[in-house]
Amino acid sequence: MSLSQMVVGAKDAAAGRGLQEIANRNLDFGRVRSLKLDSQARRIEVELDLHGESEAVHVVIEDYRLGESPEGLTITAGKITTSRQWLTVLAQRFVVGRPWTLPMQPAAQLLVTRLI
């Protein structure tokens, strides 16, 4: 593994922890158990514990794009697959291609934008 790959891996791990913390503060239907970010592949893997579900839900977001809005950092998914077929269908219909805003303070937004 090259030095640049190690640096990117460390940045991805730090950004993933930050995104997980932000998500857990803002989700009212469960919590993020784990979040793995691969910025070079533009891929995010998430394990969610959702209220009413007996097992964790696995979500893969691919070809994501980052943006900014007055409310915070936006993430737009190019593709989403999940461990629940019905949830994948809903994500494809209502989430893919639409920006999702992560509300953050300006300093945190700048940090996360530089890390991802």
Secondary structure by P-SEA (a helix, b strand, c coil): ccaaaaaaaaaaaaaaaaaaaaaaacccccccccccccccccbbbbbbbcccccbbbbbbbcccccccccccbbbbbcccccccaaaaaaaaaccccbbbbbcccaaaaaaaaaac
